[in-house]
Amino acid sequence: MFASFFPKPKIFFPAVILWTALSMVLWYGFVRDLGPQLGLGVLVGLPYPPADANASLIPVQIARDIWLYQYMIVSGAIFVVLVGWLLPHRWFWWSVALSAALIFFMWFRVQLDVMINNFFGGFYNMIQQALAKPGAVTLDQFFGQLSTFAIIALVAIMTSVVNAFVTSHYTFRWRTAMNDFYTANWQRLRHIEGASQRVQDDTQRFADTLERLGASLIDALMTLIAFLPILWVLSATVKELPWVGAVPQGLVFVAVLWAAFGTGLLALAGIRLPGLEFRNQRVEAAYRKELVLGEDDPARAQPPTLRALFVDVRSNYFRLYLNFLYFNIARYGYLQAGVLVPYIALAPTIVAGGLTLGVLNQTVRAFGRVESSFQYLATSWSTIVSLISIYKRLQAFEAMMADEPLDDIETDIAPERP
């Protein structure tokens, strides 16, 4: 699953983590202070600003980001070159080089989100000013703000479109690598139940699902890195929390505690889903195989056999639906209640008039980004369940080729009894 696409995964993935940690240590240690000397923003009319510049201005923020982008590109390029030299692999350009490029695109999109968040702070303050005092804001100022948002949104749209297109090709190359690997060992693997489906369908689903989960995890971490300091600063305006009282940077703690509660709740509610999803694919594969054999052999796919196999399919689906019923009750209830959490936390501050409309909007938006980052497991649990099921099915191939015993569930297709 991994070795077919990535160079020596047991070495490569730890190396990615270590290189990322080293790059961050160097950046926060001294590299970020070298921007005035090495930044290339001056080439586009945006020289690196002084430390006390107004960071809420979009051009100033872009100028500061240019140096960070330079550093990320250089750091990523060095890592890619080293991996290509030390760990050569057939799929190197797709699995290593393109992965680095996709990670950079993710960070760029997060920074666009930060710019939009900063924009809304000033925009809603302007609206509040215009509503409070007629004539205080001109039409040119108003449409100027909308133009700024349109430019940022246009760049975000173009980046998302390009990223989606490249990602589609990325996942198909991963599927191709797995497909080539498994078909080369087909004579050993073809005896596993539903082997054809696992090669034809599960490889694509595995690559696509894992890419989406991995991308969303990286995006959550990057969003947390970008928005947590913003929320930390904005939390200074929140003097107290309801029923608790004064808590320094209280919004950060509320976001962490609420996300931890949701993650635990949904993990508990969905604890049986991975096994049921796996068994569901097993009984579907058995039913489909009998139908396929019946196309060429009139002795196969007899009505009594098909009825018995379909009873297994139906029983497992009904059990899956029941488990998803209480899982969805917990999931949708938790997510819907989460909409009110920042407003409840801000209630004393709002009632006391301790912040403007722009700061309120900016704070709620930053809270939502931090909260959603901490909620990665909670919001991705359904996808994780599906991935675990697919992984188990492909893991049988790995066990077969390594001459290891198959998992017990591979020999039991009967539906689980309540």
BELLINGI-V150659 format. One record per residue. RES is the residue in three letters. PHI is phi in whole degrees, 0 to 359 (999 if undefined). D_LAST is the distance of its C-alpha to the last C-alpha in whole Angstrom. Layout:
res=RES phi=PHI d_last=D_LAST
res=RES phi=PHI d_last=D_LAST
//
This chain:
res=MET phi=999 d_last=33
res=PHE phi=254 d_last=36
res=ALA phi=296 d_last=38
res=SER phi=290 d_last=39
res=PHE phi=244 d_last=40
res=PHE phi=256 d_last=41
res=PRO phi=285 d_last=44
res=LYS phi=41 d_last=42
res=PRO phi=308 d_last=39
res=LYS phi=293 d_last=39
res=ILE phi=260 d_last=43
res=PHE phi=295 d_last=43
res=PHE phi=293 d_last=40
res=PRO phi=299 d_last=41
res=ALA phi=295 d_last=45
res=VAL phi=300 d_last=44
res=ILE phi=296 d_last=42
res=LEU phi=295 d_last=46
res=TRP phi=294 d_last=48
res=THR phi=297 d_last=46
res=ALA phi=298 d_last=47
res=LEU phi=297 d_last=50
res=SER phi=298 d_last=51
res=MET phi=291 d_last=50
res=VAL phi=297 d_last=52
res=LEU phi=294 d_last=55
res=TRP phi=296 d_last=55
res=TYR phi=284 d_last=54
res=GLY phi=285 d_last=57
res=PHE phi=205 d_last=60
res=VAL phi=295 d_last=59
res=ARG phi=296 d_last=59
res=ASP phi=281 d_last=62
res=LEU phi=269 d_last=64
res=GLY phi=305 d_last=63
res=PRO phi=300 d_last=67
res=GLN phi=271 d_last=68
res=LEU phi=247 d_last=66
res=GLY phi=297 d_last=64
res=LEU phi=260 d_last=65
res=GLY phi=299 d_last=64
res=VAL phi=298 d_last=68
res=LEU phi=293 d_last=68
res=VAL phi=246 d_last=66
res=GLY phi=79 d_last=68
res=LEU phi=230 d_last=66
res=PRO phi=294 d_last=67
res=TYR phi=300 d_last=65
res=PRO phi=282 d_last=65
res=PRO phi=293 d_last=66
res=ALA phi=298 d_last=64
res=ASP phi=264 d_last=65
res=ALA phi=293 d_last=64
res=ASN phi=285 d_last=62
res=ALA phi=289 d_last=59
res=SER phi=282 d_last=58
res=LEU phi=282 d_last=60
res=ILE phi=303 d_last=59
res=PRO phi=300 d_last=61
res=VAL phi=294 d_last=61
res=GLN phi=295 d_last=58
res=ILE phi=298 d_last=58
res=ALA phi=300 d_last=61
res=ARG phi=292 d_last=59
res=ASP phi=290 d_last=56
res=ILE phi=303 d_last=58
res=TRP phi=295 d_last=59
res=LEU phi=296 d_last=55
res=TYR phi=299 d_last=55
res=GLN phi=304 d_last=58
res=TYR phi=296 d_last=56
res=MET phi=297 d_last=53
res=ILE phi=295 d_last=54
res=VAL phi=295 d_last=56
res=SER phi=298 d_last=54
res=GLY phi=296 d_last=51
res=ALA phi=295 d_last=54
res=ILE phi=298 d_last=55
res=PHE phi=297 d_last=51
res=VAL phi=299 d_last=51
res=VAL phi=298 d_last=54
res=LEU phi=297 d_last=53
res=VAL phi=295 d_last=50
res=GLY phi=299 d_last=52
res=TRP phi=279 d_last=55
res=LEU phi=272 d_last=53
res=LEU phi=232 d_last=49
res=PRO phi=298 d_last=50
res=HIS phi=206 d_last=48
res=ARG phi=303 d_last=48
res=TRP phi=260 d_last=46
res=PHE phi=306 d_last=47
res=TRP phi=296 d_last=49
res=TRP phi=276 d_last=45
res=SER phi=281 d_last=43
res=VAL phi=254 d_last=46
res=ALA phi=298 d_last=48
res=LEU phi=289 d_last=46
res=SER phi=300 d_last=44
res=ALA phi=297 d_last=46
res=ALA phi=295 d_last=48
res=LEU phi=295 d_last=44
res=ILE phi=296 d_last=44
res=PHE phi=297 d_last=48
res=PHE phi=299 d_last=47
res=MET phi=298 d_last=44
res=TRP phi=297 d_last=46
res=PHE phi=299 d_last=49
res=ARG phi=293 d_last=46
res=VAL phi=297 d_last=45
res=GLN phi=295 d_last=49
res=LEU phi=296 d_last=49
res=ASP phi=295 d_last=47
res=VAL phi=297 d_last=49
res=MET phi=298 d_last=52
res=ILE phi=295 d_last=50
res=ASN phi=297 d_last=49
res=ASN phi=295 d_last=52
res=PHE phi=300 d_last=54
res=PHE phi=296 d_last=52
res=GLY phi=301 d_last=53
res=GLY phi=291 d_last=57
res=PHE phi=295 d_last=56
res=TYR phi=286 d_last=55
res=ASN phi=296 d_last=57
res=MET phi=295 d_last=60
res=ILE phi=297 d_last=58
res=GLN phi=299 d_last=58
res=GLN phi=295 d_last=62
res=ALA phi=293 d_last=63
res=LEU phi=287 d_last=61
res=ALA phi=282 d_last=63
res=LYS phi=221 d_last=66
res=PRO phi=306 d_last=67
res=GLY phi=88 d_last=69
res=ALA phi=289 d_last=68
res=VAL phi=236 d_last=66
res=THR phi=272 d_last=68
res=LEU phi=297 d_last=66
res=ASP phi=298 d_last=67
res=GLN phi=295 d_last=65
res=PHE phi=296 d_last=62
res=PHE phi=290 d_last=62
res=GLY phi=296 d_last=63
res=GLN phi=295 d_last=59
res=LEU phi=296 d_last=58
res=SER phi=296 d_last=59
res=THR phi=299 d_last=58
res=PHE phi=297 d_last=55
res=ALA phi=299 d_last=55
res=ILE phi=295 d_last=56
res=ILE phi=296 d_last=53
res=ALA phi=296 d_last=51
res=LEU phi=296 d_last=53
res=VAL phi=297 d_last=52
res=ALA phi=297 d_last=49
res=ILE phi=296 d_last=48
res=MET phi=299 d_last=50
res=THR phi=296 d_last=48
res=SER phi=294 d_last=45
res=VAL phi=296 d_last=46
res=VAL phi=297 d_last=47
res=ASN phi=298 d_last=44
res=ALA phi=295 d_last=42
res=PHE phi=295 d_last=44
res=VAL phi=294 d_last=45
res=THR phi=298 d_last=41
res=SER phi=301 d_last=40
res=HIS phi=293 d_last=43
res=TYR phi=299 d_last=41
res=THR phi=294 d_last=38
res=PHE phi=291 d_last=39
res=ARG phi=295 d_last=41
res=TRP phi=296 d_last=38
res=ARG phi=299 d_last=36
res=THR phi=300 d_last=40
res=ALA phi=298 d_last=40
res=MET phi=293 d_last=36
res=ASN phi=300 d_last=37
res=ASP phi=298 d_last=40
res=PHE phi=292 d_last=39
res=TYR phi=286 d_last=36
res=THR phi=293 d_last=38
res=ALA phi=294 d_last=41
res=ASN phi=246 d_last=38
res=TRP phi=300 d_last=37
res=GLN phi=298 d_last=38
res=ARG phi=274 d_last=36
res=LEU phi=262 d_last=33
res=ARG phi=292 d_last=33
res=HIS phi=277 d_last=30
res=ILE phi=287 d_last=27
res=GLU phi=306 d_last=25
res=GLY phi=69 d_last=26
res=ALA phi=301 d_last=29
res=SER phi=297 d_last=31
res=GLN phi=293 d_last=28
res=ARG phi=295 d_last=28
res=VAL phi=286 d_last=32
res=GLN phi=283 d_last=32
res=ASP phi=249 d_last=30
res=ASP phi=292 d_last=28
res=THR phi=296 d_last=31
res=GLN phi=293 d_last=32
res=ARG phi=295 d_last=29
res=PHE phi=296 d_last=29
res=ALA phi=299 d_last=33
res=ASP phi=292 d_last=32
res=THR phi=292 d_last=29
res=LEU phi=292 d_last=31
res=GLU phi=297 d_last=34
res=ARG phi=295 d_last=33
res=LEU phi=293 d_last=31
res=GLY phi=296 d_last=34
res=ALA phi=296 d_last=36
res=SER phi=291 d_last=34
res=LEU phi=293 d_last=34
res=ILE phi=297 d_last=38
res=ASP phi=298 d_last=39
res=ALA phi=297 d_last=37
res=LEU phi=295 d_last=39
res=MET phi=293 d_last=42
res=THR phi=297 d_last=41
res=LEU phi=297 d_last=41
res=ILE phi=298 d_last=44
res=ALA phi=280 d_last=46
res=PHE phi=263 d_last=45
res=LEU phi=299 d_last=44
res=PRO phi=298 d_last=48
res=ILE phi=296 d_last=49
res=LEU phi=295 d_last=46
res=TRP phi=298 d_last=48
res=VAL phi=291 d_last=51
res=LEU phi=294 d_last=50
res=SER phi=294 d_last=48
res=ALA phi=297 d_last=52
res=THR phi=281 d_last=52
res=VAL phi=267 d_last=49
res=LYS phi=279 d_last=51
res=GLU phi=205 d_last=48
res=LEU phi=252 d_last=44
res=PRO phi=297 d_last=43
res=TRP phi=68 d_last=43
res=VAL phi=244 d_last=43
res=GLY phi=102 d_last=47
res=ALA phi=288 d_last=49
res=VAL phi=222 d_last=47
res=PRO phi=302 d_last=48
res=GLN phi=49 d_last=47
res=GLY phi=299 d_last=44
res=LEU phi=297 d_last=43
res=VAL phi=296 d_last=42
res=PHE phi=291 d_last=40
res=VAL phi=297 d_last=38
res=ALA phi=299 d_last=37
res=VAL phi=294 d_last=36
res=LEU phi=293 d_last=34
res=TRP phi=294 d_last=32
res=ALA phi=293 d_last=31
res=ALA phi=296 d_last=30
res=PHE phi=298 d_last=28
res=GLY phi=295 d_last=26
res=THR phi=298 d_last=25
res=GLY phi=296 d_last=23
res=LEU phi=298 d_last=22
res=LEU phi=286 d_last=21
res=ALA phi=296 d_last=20
res=LEU phi=291 d_last=17
res=ALA phi=292 d_last=16
res=GLY phi=251 d_last=15
res=ILE phi=294 d_last=14
res=ARG phi=268 d_last=11
res=LEU phi=294 d_last=13
res=PRO phi=303 d_last=16
res=GLY phi=296 d_last=13
res=LEU phi=293 d_last=12
res=GLU phi=296 d_last=16
res=PHE phi=296 d_last=17
res=ARG phi=296 d_last=14
res=ASN phi=296 d_last=15
res=GLN phi=292 d_last=19
res=ARG phi=294 d_last=18
res=VAL phi=290 d_last=17
res=GLU phi=296 d_last=20
res=ALA phi=295 d_last=22
res=ALA phi=296 d_last=22
res=TYR phi=295 d_last=22
res=ARG phi=295 d_last=25
res=LYS phi=298 d_last=27
res=GLU phi=297 d_last=27
res=LEU phi=296 d_last=29
res=VAL phi=295 d_last=31
res=LEU phi=297 d_last=32
res=GLY phi=291 d_last=33
res=GLU phi=293 d_last=35
res=ASP phi=249 d_last=37
res=ASP phi=237 d_last=36
res=PRO phi=295 d_last=36
res=ALA phi=281 d_last=34
res=ARG phi=265 d_last=31
res=ALA phi=58 d_last=29
res=GLN phi=286 d_last=29
res=PRO phi=310 d_last=27
res=PRO phi=299 d_last=25
res=THR phi=294 d_last=24
res=LEU phi=296 d_last=24
res=ARG phi=297 d_last=22
res=ALA phi=296 d_last=19
res=LEU phi=294 d_last=19
res=PHE phi=288 d_last=19
res=VAL phi=299 d_last=16
res=ASP phi=297 d_last=14
res=VAL phi=299 d_last=16
res=ARG phi=297 d_last=15
res=SER phi=298 d_last=11
res=ASN phi=291 d_last=11
res=TYR phi=298 d_last=13
res=PHE phi=296 d_last=12
res=ARG phi=292 d_last=9
res=LEU phi=296 d_last=12
res=TYR phi=300 d_last=13
res=LEU phi=296 d_last=11
res=ASN phi=293 d_last=11
res=PHE phi=291 d_last=15
res=LEU phi=300 d_last=15
res=TYR phi=283 d_last=15
res=PHE phi=294 d_last=17
res=ASN phi=291 d_last=20
res=ILE phi=300 d_last=20
res=ALA phi=293 d_last=21
res=ARG phi=293 d_last=23
res=TYR phi=291 d_last=25
res=GLY phi=296 d_last=26
res=TYR phi=295 d_last=27
res=LEU phi=295 d_last=29
res=GLN phi=291 d_last=30
res=ALA phi=296 d_last=31
res=GLY phi=297 d_last=33
res=VAL phi=298 d_last=35
res=LEU phi=274 d_last=37
res=VAL phi=303 d_last=37
res=PRO phi=296 d_last=40
res=TYR phi=290 d_last=42
res=ILE phi=294 d_last=41
res=ALA phi=296 d_last=42
res=LEU phi=271 d_last=45
res=ALA phi=308 d_last=46
res=PRO phi=299 d_last=48
res=THR phi=290 d_last=50
res=ILE phi=295 d_last=50
res=VAL phi=298 d_last=51
res=ALA phi=278 d_last=54
res=GLY phi=67 d_last=55
res=GLY phi=273 d_last=55
res=LEU phi=205 d_last=54
res=THR phi=275 d_last=55
res=LEU phi=298 d_last=53
res=GLY phi=296 d_last=53
res=VAL phi=294 d_last=52
res=LEU phi=300 d_last=49
res=ASN phi=297 d_last=48
res=GLN phi=297 d_last=49
res=THR phi=292 d_last=47
res=VAL phi=298 d_last=44
res=ARG phi=293 d_last=44
res=ALA phi=295 d_last=44
res=PHE phi=300 d_last=41
res=GLY phi=298 d_last=39
res=ARG phi=292 d_last=40
res=VAL phi=295 d_last=39
res=GLU phi=299 d_last=36
res=SER phi=295 d_last=34
res=SER phi=294 d_last=35
res=PHE phi=291 d_last=34
res=GLN phi=268 d_last=31
res=TYR phi=306 d_last=30
res=LEU phi=294 d_last=27
res=ALA phi=294 d_last=26
res=THR phi=280 d_last=27
res=SER phi=257 d_last=26
res=TRP phi=299 d_last=23
res=SER phi=298 d_last=21
res=THR phi=292 d_last=24
res=ILE phi=297 d_last=23
res=VAL phi=301 d_last=20
res=SER phi=298 d_last=21
res=LEU phi=296 d_last=24
res=ILE phi=301 d_last=22
res=SER phi=298 d_last=20
res=ILE phi=295 d_last=23
res=TYR phi=300 d_last=25
res=LYS phi=300 d_last=22
res=ARG phi=291 d_last=23
res=LEU phi=285 d_last=27
res=GLN phi=297 d_last=27
res=ALA phi=298 d_last=26
res=PHE phi=297 d_last=30
res=GLU phi=298 d_last=31
res=ALA phi=295 d_last=30
res=MET phi=298 d_last=31
res=MET phi=288 d_last=34
res=ALA phi=267 d_last=34
res=ASP phi=57 d_last=34
res=GLU phi=257 d_last=31
res=PRO phi=293 d_last=27
res=LEU phi=285 d_last=25
res=ASP phi=295 d_last=21
res=ASP phi=304 d_last=19
res=ILE phi=293 d_last=17
res=GLU phi=289 d_last=20
res=THR phi=255 d_last=19
res=ASP phi=229 d_last=16
res=ILE phi=255 d_last=15
res=ALA phi=292 d_last=12
res=PRO phi=294 d_last=9
res=GLU phi=294 d_last=7
res=ARG phi=274 d_last=4
res=PRO phi=293 d_last=0
//
